[in-house]
Every structure is written in structure tokens, then in C-alpha cells.
Amino acid sequence: MKKDYIRFFALSLVFLGVAIAFYAQGGVPIGRFLLFFISGAACGVNLAQGIISLRKS
């Protein structure tokens, strides 16, 4: 049994960590906001792929 879903969950945690690290309250520059937004989206995509992969195995 191949455990491909572990890779997706690990990447999801990495992107979630980046999103949390760059989150700031108040006046946020556009670059930091884009990094936060893209990291959050990548986290969600990787989490969904991990769940799909887990169900297939």
C-alpha cells in the first residue's frame, strides 16, 4: 500500500505554517497579503488532494 497522501498532508502543513507566519493584523502590504492568500489556497488544495488520495487507497 503506497502512502501518497502523507505528502499532500505534509505540504498542507507547510503552506499553513507559511500563511500563519505572514498573517498580521492591521495595515498589511499587498505582497504580504498575496503571500498569505496564495499559501492559504495552496494549503486547501493540498489538503483536498490528501483526502482524495486517502480515500482511494
C-alpha positions, 0 to 999 in steps of 0.5 A: 500500500503506497502512502501518497497522501502523507505528502499532500498532508505534509505540504498542507502543513507547510503552506499553513505554517507559511500563511500563519507566519505572514498573517498580521493584523492591521495595515498589511502590504499587498505582497504580504497579503498575496503571500498569505492568500496564495499559501492559504489556497495552496494549503486547501488544495493540498489538503483536498488532494490528501483526502482524495488520495486517502480515500482511494487507497 
